[in-house]
Amino acid sequence: MSGRRVHQVRRDLLLAAVRDAGRSTRSDLARRTGMARMTVDGLVAELLTAGLLAEEAAVPDGTRAGRPARSITLGPAAGGVVGAIVTTHGVRAASADLTGRILAEHHLPGNDLDSLALLIAECETTVEGPAWAIVLGLGAGQDPTLAAGLRQRLGRRVVVRTAAELRLLGEVGYGCAAGQTDVCYLRLGSVITCGLLLGGILHHGAHGVAGQIGHVQMDEIGPLCRCGNRGCLDTIASAPAILAALGAPLGEPVTAGRAVELSRTDAATERILADAGRMIGRVVAGLANTVNPALIILDGPLIEAGGPIVTAVGESVQRYAQPEVAAGTTVRAGTLGDRAGLLGALWAGLRATPAARGSRTLARVLPAVPAEPDRNVSPGERERAVRRGIIVEAIRATGQATRSELVKHTRLPRAAVAALLDRMLRDGVVERCAAAGPRAGRPSPCFRLVTPGELLVGVAIGGDGVRVIATGGTGEIRWTGYRDMPPSMDGRAIMRDTAGFVRDLLGAHGERPGPGTRFAVSMPAPVHPVTGHLSARSVLTMFAGFSPAEEIAAVLGGPVLVTNNAQLSALAESRRGAARGARDVLYLSCDQYTGAGLVAGGRPHAGAIGYAGEVGHLNVREVGPLCLCGKRGCLSAFLSPGYFAAISGDGPPDEGRLLARAAAGDRPAQRALLDAGRLIGRTVSPLVSVFDPAVVVVGGRFTEPGGFVVDGVREALQRHCAPATAAALTVVPAALGRDVEALGAIESLL
């Protein structure tokens, strides 16, 4: 990290602290940022001169003795952001300061470039200081060339987002989703649009077309949709479709406002709206099972809090989602109305300001420093923590660096760099290494970051047994192991037996677990991403209601990371396998317990409570066979051995016998696997349309006899996904075989 970059980071940290506190003293700023008082004084003086900060006269408040300290606030030149949104009803624009306070808001009926540029210019005049960001939202059907024309007219960068994404951010920043990190937003307008917030990050999809929920196919012989498919959700439950259904018996057009009013007193209108809500709810329940948001927001002219659509969607989630998912998912009407998109544009802009960058940097560099003053930690210790983080980032950026290079790049005092490196050596954060290339004069010590651990151990617990892979700190495989596991209904005993097997393997290979040894375990059940506990209402009763990491750690004597198996498979295939390099990946584990794993923006996505990817319990048919979860017609019920009994041969239905027959060339068995792939692809097509992955990786036991299931999944996704998603989608067989879960466990440690 260059000295200029270090200085910029410190400025951002200070602006973030002032913005968050509203009013603060220099001493408070030193405690909040972890910087030394002298550093804070210098930065405050610089920012006061620039007008980014302002100083207020000291006011005695009786809380402290001596001379009262002067207060620091945001200055008149701190600046703000401008947001605008273009819809069929015109152009709206607004401005806000760095605290998010609205400064101005304007509207014009035209939606041309001149009207847009005029409104943005008016809003910019209300911002004292720099306008750090201009964000533009374009509604469905709007001319995309408006963005390029606006950039040329203003002569500066303009960030462009879809209206659905900005309405979602508006609810996060100013509405009912404040503080939420996993949110699904649906708007019922002329079309049905969707925005996703996954782990606090707006999800755009691999091709920028995430959220195509309106083109989820509900009925293959339904009305023709503008996308070319039949029976899409838009043709059944969009605002025009609902209003047309209401107007037909009345013989006259019905407005959205009148429909909402009629639904309060007229039973027929209420039923029509509720039926649309149930159709939407079927899709939303699938998203709850597979993306696992904590909050689902419904918005649009026909949406009313407590109204028939919101109520019906909530009832569908309760009916079709897994019990744990339904209990942890809230369905709510939006609170911002037509202003949601405009406020979202402002919020998107605020996330790009120096103060927002400072907040993210402070969270990354100083995770252990309390926001409130800690009398046991001196300002000097907090300053050393900041400097230590800066040195770590500088070494990470270059791979290795000499002490002299670190002094030059960070512009920190040489004595401070030397002292910090000595401490980091003792703590095992850095290690000495040979400098790259010859150097004249007395050589300066060279350092690199210590690899994540001396020994990494990945463990996969599956229905067939336990697989173990051990690697070095950089992920190169040292040895592997496997053991059959007899069936048991005691999950804790399974954990302890697994840990004992791992311990015995370590001993057999001459390994002794030490401080650098780290363990990760793949579990065939959802694991809560925060608590690490298995759900008390798990479908697999042996894996319910306890912490697997604690059981395993008690035997191995060290910390253990436990994650769902499909999520780890997705991670492994995205880093080592068939989807290497892709940042948005869907992994399908195709067998009688079909599951899925998601990688969003390069990060594994577990969902709000760890249930992301539970595609095996998506409802295929309401009167279908009984599933292990207690419901009928789940996808897994159609993939169980009993469902293939007619072609499995003599004896009780058995998955292994079916796969063996297919591998031996039995045509009925091969066709059954092809049809199974079609069913899986058809069932997960709504998830693919909304998530927009770059690659769908098909793995699991059903793929072992050949590519029959892969071909079926590919065929169904091309047939049933939204056209924009299907056109750019790649479907490939998995590359890592049965080692995929253990390798994913290793990758989770790197």
N, C-alpha and C positions, 0 to 999 in steps of 0.2 A: 504494500500500500504506500503510495507516494506521500511526501509531506503535505502537498496541497490537498490530497484526499483526506488525510488525517485531520487537517484543519477544517475541511468542509463537514466531516462527520461530527466534529465537536460543535460546530455552529448549529447543525441540525439537532443534536442532542439538547442543546440549550434552548432552541426555539420550541422543541417538543415539550420540555419541562415547563416553560413559561405558559405555553398554550394550555397544557393540562391543568396547571395550578391556577391560572387566571391572574394571580398576583402573587409574587414571591420575592423574598430577599435573596441577596447573594449567598448567604450562608445556607439557606434552604436549597438553592440551586446546586450548590456544591454537594449537598447530601443526596439530592435526587439523581444527579447525573454521575456521581462517583468521581468527578474531577476535582483537582486541588483548587483551593480558594484562589491562588494566584492565577491559575488558568482561567477560572470563571471570571475574575475581575478583568483580565485582558479581553476575553471574548465579549463581555458585556459592554466594555468601552467601545469596541469596534462596532457592535451592533447598534449601540446608541447613536454613534456618529452616522451610521447608514440609515437611521430612522426605523430599523426593524424592531427595535425595542424602545420603550419609553420608561422614564424614571419619575416616580411620584414622590411628593414630599412625605417625610416621615410623620406618622400620626401616633402619639402615645396611646396604647390600648390597655395599659395596666398589667399586661401579662409578663413583662420582663423589666428588670432593673436597668438603669443606665440609659444611654442615648438610644432612641428608637432607630431601627434600620429603615432605609428608604426602600420602597417597593418597586419591583421591576414588572412591567406589563408589556404586552405587544404594542409596538409603536404604530404611528400613522402610515408608515411605509411598509408594514408587514405584508401587505398585499392580500390577495384572495383568489377566488376562482370564478369562472363563468361557465354556466351550463345552458344548453339549448336543446329543444326537441321539436321535430317536425312531424306533424300528423295530418290527417285529411282535413282537420278543422283549422289548421293554421300553424303558426310558429309561436312558441313560448320560449322565453329566455329569462335567466335570473343570475344574480351574483351573490356571493357570500364571502365573509371574511374567514380567516384561518380557524376561528372557533366554530364555524358552521352557521353563524348568525346570518340570516337572509338580509341582504342590503337593498336589493331591488328585484322587481319581477314585472315583466312586460309581456304583452300578447298582441299579435297581429293576425288578421284572418288569412292573409296570403301565405303560401308555402313555397315561394320562389327564392332564388338566391339573394335578390336585393332586400327582401323583407328580413331574411335571416341575418345578413350582414349588418343591416341597420339596427336590429334589436341587440345583437351582440356588442356592437359599438356603443350603444346606449348603456348597456350593463357594465362595460369596461370602465366607463367614466365614473361609476359609483365606487370603484375599487381604488382606494388610496394605496399607491405602491404597485408592485408588479402583479399582473394576473398570471399566476403560476401555471394555470392549465385552462384550456377551453375544451369542453367535452360536448359532443353532438350526438343526439340520439335520433335514429331514423325509424319511423314506424313501418309496418308492413306495407309494401307496395310503393314506398317512397323512392324517388330518383337517387340512386347511389352516387351520381356524379355531383350532387350538391356538396359532398364532403370535399372533393378535389377543387371545385370552384371556390369554396369558402377558404381553403388553405391558400389558394392563389390570391384571393381578394385581401385576406388579412396579412399574408406574408409570414405566417408562423404555423407551427404544428397544431393540428386539431385532432383530438382523440375521438374516434367514432365507435359507438356501441349500438346494439339493437335496443329498441324500445323496451322489450321484455326484460333484458338484462338491467337496464337503468331503473325500471319500476321495482325490480327486486332490490337493487341497491338503495333506492329511496326508502323502502320499508325497513331496510337494515339500518340506515343512517338516521331516519326521522320518524319511522312508524312502528309497526307492531313486531318487527323482527330484530329490534335492538338487542345486541349482545349474542345473537344466534350465529353459529358458524356453519350449520348444515340446513339449508332452506331450499324448498322447491316452490316456485312462484308460477301460478297459472293465471292467464288473463283470457276471459271469454269475450272477445270482441267480434269483428268481422271474420276473424279466424281465431283459433285457440293457440296461444303462444306460451312458451315455458322458459323460465330462467332457473339456473342451478347455482347454488353457492355450496361448494364442497370443501369442508375443512377451512372455511373462511376465505376461500379463493373463488372468484367467479369462473365458472367452467364454460369455455367457448367450444370445446370439441376439437378433434384433430383437424377438421376441415372448416371450422368456423360455423357449422350449421347445427350445433347442439340445440336441443329444445324443440325438435320437430314433432311435438306431441299431437298437433292437429292432424298429422298424416299417419297416425297409428290406425291400422286397419281393424275395424270392429266387426264387419260383415262383408264377406267376400262377394256377395251378390246384392249389396246395398246400392245406394245412389252413387252415380259417377262423381268423383272428386276432380277438382281442377288439376291435381297432380297426375291424373290418368288412372289411378286405382279406384276401386269401388269400396264403399262403406267406410271411408275414413271418419275419424272422430269429428272432423270439421263438418261433415255432411249431416251429422246427427245432433251435435250439441253446441255448435257455434251460435252466436247471437242471431244471425240471419235465419239459421235452420229452426231455432226455437220459435222465433217470432212468426215465421211462415206457418209453423204448426199451430200456433195460437190464432193466427188470422184466418186460416181456412174455414173453420166452423162459423166464425163471426161474419165472414164475407167482406172484411175490410182490413186494411193494414193495422198492426198493433205496434206501438212504440215500446221501447224498453221500460220507460217510466210507467206506462200504463200496465205493462205485464207484471211489474213488481207490485203495483197497487192492487191489481186483480188477484194476485196470488194470496193476498191476505184474507180474501173473502170468498173467492170462487174456487170450488173444489177441482174443477176440470183444469184450470190454469195451474193450480198448485201441483196436480199430478203430472202435467206436461213438464214443468220445471224440475220436479223431483226425478222424473224419468231421465231427463238429460243429466242431472246430477249423478244418478246411478251409473250411467254410461261413462261419465268422466271418472267417477269413483273407482270403477273397475281398473282403469289405467293407472290412476293415482295409487291404488292399493298395490299394484305391481311395482311402481316406483318406490313405494314405502318398503317393500320387501327387498328390492335390489339396490337402490341408492341409499335408502335408510336415512332420510332427513328427519330432523327433530320437529320441523314446522313446515306445514303446507299452507300457502296463502292463495286464496281465490279472489280474483278481482274482475271488474267489468261492469257494464251498465245493468246487467241482470242479477248481480250479486248483492245480497243484503245479509248483514249479520243475523244469524238465526233464521234465514230464509230457507226455502225448500231446496235450493241447489247446494248450499253449504251443508245443510243437515244431511242430505242424501249422500254427498261425498264422504262425510264423516262416518255414516252408517256403513258404506261400502268398505272403507278402510278397516272398520271393526270386523266386518264379515270376512274379507278376503286376505287381509294381511296376517302374518304370524302374530299370535297373542302378545308376545313381548314387544313386537314392533308396533302393533296397534296401541298398546298401553303407553308407548313412548313417543307417539306421533300426535301432534296437535294440528287440527284443521281449523283455519280461521279466515275470516273475510279481511281484505285489505282495509287500511284505515285512511289512506291518503287520496283516494279517488283519482281525478284527472291530474293532480299535481305530482303523483308518484314518480313518473318518468323524469320530470324536470328536477325534482329534488334528488333523484338518483344521479343525474348528470352532475350536480354540485358535489354530491358525496364521492363520486368517482374522481372528480378533480381534487377534492381534499385529500384523497388517499395518495396523491402524487406530489404533494407539497413537501418542502424541506422539513416542516414539523412532523408530518406523517412518516417521512423517511427516518427522522430522528427517533420516533417512537419504536419503529421496527428495529433499528440498530441497537437501541438501548436494551430491548428485549433479547436480542441475539447475543450481544457482547456481555451483558451483565445479568444473566438469569438469576444469580444468587444474591444480587444486591437488592435489599428491600426498598420499596417506593417510599416508605415512611422512614424518618431518621431512626437509626439504630445506634444507641449510645455506646455499644460495645465494639463498633466498627469505626475506625478513625477515617477522616477524609483522605489521609495519605494511603490507607489500605484500599479505599475505593478507587483512587487515582491509579494505583498500581494494577488493579483489576482491569481498568479500561486500557492501560498501556499493554498489559499482557494480551488482551484480545486483539489489539492492533498488531502486535508482533506475530501472533498466530495467523491472522489474515494475510500478513505480508509473506510469511513462509509458505502458506498454502498456495498463494498466487504464483510463486516461482518454483515450488517444489523443494528447493533448498536455498539457503542464503548464508553468507558470512556475517560475522558480527558487524564488520565495517559497512557492508551493504545494508544491513538493517538500520544502522544509524543514519545512513544517507537517505534511505527510502522513507523512513518514518519521521525523521527530524527530531527524534527523541535524544536526550542527553546520552553520551557514550557510557557514562557511569551507570545510568539507569538501565540501559539496554544490557550491559554486562551483568548487573545484579539480577535482573529479571530472567535472563537466560540461565544463570546458575540455579535459580529457584525452580525454573521449569525443567531443568535437567534432573533435579532431585525429585520432582513430582512425576517424572516420567512423561511429560508432555512433549519434549523434544529430545533428540539424541544427536551426538556428534557424527559427522560423516565427512568423507573426503571431498574436497572442493573440486568442481568440474573444471578441467583445463589447467594449464600451468599459470602460475602467478609470480610476478616479480616481487622482491622484497620479502619482509617477514610475513608469513602467511597468517591471515586472520582466521580464528576458529569458524568452522562451517557447521550449520545445523539444519536438521529436517524434522518434520513432525513424526512422532512415534506412530507406527501402524496401530490399528484399533485393538489389537491383542496379539499375544504370542501364539495363542491357539484358539481357533473358533470352531465350535461344534454345533452342527445343525442336526436336529432330530425330527423325524416325521413319524407320527403315530397314525397308522391306517388300519383298515379292516383286515388286511392280510398280515400285518406285523409291524415291526419297528425298523426304520432305516436310519443310519447314522453316517454323516459325512464330517470329517475333520479337515480343516484347512489351516494354512498359515494366516498371518495377519492381513495379507493382501488378497486372500481368497483362493490361492492355489491348493488343489486337493492333495492331502497327504495320505489318507486312508479312508476306507469305508467299512461299514458293517451292517448286517441284517439278521433279524431273528423273528421267527414266527411268534405270534402272540395268541394264546388261547382265548376264546371269548370269555368275557367276565361282565357282570353287572355292577362291579365295584370300581368306579372310576378312580377313586383315590389309590386303590391297589394297583391299577394299571399305571398310574403316574409313578408310583414308587418302584414297580418292577422295571419300567422304562429307565428310570434314573439309575437303578442298579445295573442294568445292562450297559448303559453308557459308562458307568464307573469301571466295570469289568473290562470294557473295550479299551479305555484309557490305559489301564494297567497292562493289558496284553500288548499294547504298542509302546510301552515304556514311557508313557506320558504321565506327568504329575500335575494336576490342576494347581495353578498359581494365580497371582493377582492379574496376570494377563490373559487368563482363560475365560472365555465367554460362551454362554450357551443360549441357543434359541430353539424353540420347539414348535412344530406344526401340529395343530389340533383339528380334528374333524367336527368342529362345533364352533358357533360364534363366540368370540371372546370380547368382552367390553374393552374398548380402547383406552379407557382411563383407569378403571379399577382392576383390570386383568382377570375378572371373575367370569365364570361360565354362568349363563342365564339359569335362574331357578326354574324356568319353564321350558327347558331344552327338549327338543324332540327325542334326542338320545338321552334317556333318563340316567344312564351311568355317567354322563358328562353334564351334570347340572348342579348348580348351587355351591360351587367351591372354587378356590383359586388353584389352578393346576401349577402355576409357577411356584407357589409356596410349597406344594407337595414335592415337587422335583428338587427345588433348592435345598430342602431339608436333608436330602440324601447326598446331593453333589457338593453342598457346602458353599455355593456361590450363587449370585443373582442369575435368574433365568428369564428370558423374554419369550412369551407364548402368544402365538397369532393363529388365526384361522388358516386352514390348509389352502383353500382356493385363492385367498389373498396373497399368500406366499408363492403359490404357483404362478400367478400373474406377474409378480415381481421378478421371479427367476427367468421367465420367458422374455420379459422386457429387457433384461440385462445380459442374459447369457444364451437365450434360445431363439425361437422363431420370430420374435417381435423385437429383437435387439435394435436399440436406437429409437423406437417409437415411444412417444410420451403419453399417449392415450390408448390403453390396451384393455380389451375384454378377454379374459381367459375362461373357457368353458370346460369343466371337468365332466365328461359324459360317461355316466354309468348309472346304476340304479339309484344312486343318491346324488344326482346331478347338482352341481353348484357352480358358482362363478366368482371370479376375482376381478377387481377393477384397479387400474393404474390411471390416475388422472393428473395430467401435467407432470408426469414423472414421479408422482407420489402415490404410494398405495392408499386406497380409499376404503376405510373400514365402516364408515357410516357413523351416525350419532351414538349408537349403542353396540356397534360391531356386527350388525346384521346385513351389511351391504353384500350383494351377490347371492342372496338366498333364492335362486331361481327355481330350485327343486320344488318349492311350495307355491309357485305361481299357479293360479287356477286355470285349468284347461277346459273342464266341463263340470258343471255343477252337479250332475247326476252320475259322475264317473266313479271309479273304484275308490274304496276307502284308503286313505293315506296314513302313515305313521303319526302324522301330526294331529289326527282326529277329524280332519276334514275330508271331503270327497273331491275327486277330480284334480288333485295336484299333479304337476308334471311327473314327479318321482313315482307316483302310483302307476303311470302308464309305461314306466321303464323298469319295473320290478320283474324278477324272473318269472313270476306267475303269469304276467301278461304275455310272455313269449312261450307259454307252455305247449302250444300246438306244434311248435317246430323245434322244441328243445330235445326231442328224443325220449327214450324210455327213462323212467325214474322220476323223482321229484324235480320240479323246475330248478334249474341251476344256471347262473350267469356264466360260469366257466365253460359249461358244456355248449351253451349257445355260441360263445366266442370261438371255441374250438371247431365247431361245425362250419362257422363262417370262414375261418382260416383255411379249412380243408376244401373250400370251394362249394359248399352247400348253397345253392342259389336262394332258397327260401330264407335261410338265416342271413345271407348278405342283404336281401331285399328288406328284411325286418330291421336291420341296422340302418339302412338307407332311410327308411320311413321314420325310424327313431330320430335320426338327424334332422329330418324335415320337421318333425314335431318340436324338437328342441329349438330349432331356428325360428319357427313360427311363434313359439311361446316367448322367446327373448327378443323378438323384433321390436316391441315397444321400447325396451331398454336401449337397444342399439340406436333407434331413431332419436331418442332423447340424449343419450350419452355421446354419440358420434365418435366412436373409437377409430383410430387409424388402422388397427389390426384386430381381428378376432382370432384368437388362438384356440384350436379345438384339441383337447387332450382327454385323458381318462381311459379306463379299460376298454370302452367300446371302440376306441381307435386302434387297438392292437391287431385285429385281423386284417386291417387295410383301411383305405380312405373312404369307406362307405358312409360313415357318420359325418365325416368332414364334408363330403359332397352334398349330403342332405341338408346340413346346416347352411352351407353356401347357397344352395338353390332356394331355400326358404327365405333367407335374409334378402336375397336379390328380389324375390317376389313380393315380400310383405313390408320391407322397410320403406321409409320415406325416400323418394327418388334421389334427392340431393345426397342423402347418406349412402344409399346403395351404390351410387355411381362411383364413389371414391373408396369404397370399402374393400379391404383385403382379408380373405379368410384362409388360414393356413393351418396345417397340422402341427401339433406341439413337437418340439425337438428334443426335450430333455427326458422323456420317458418317465419311469417310476422314481427317478431321483429328483424330480422337479420340486417336490415339497421341501426336501432336505436342503437342496440348493437355494431355494427361496429363504429358508431359515438362515443360511449363511449370509445371503445378500442383505437380510434385515439387520445384520450386525456390522456391515461395512459402511 
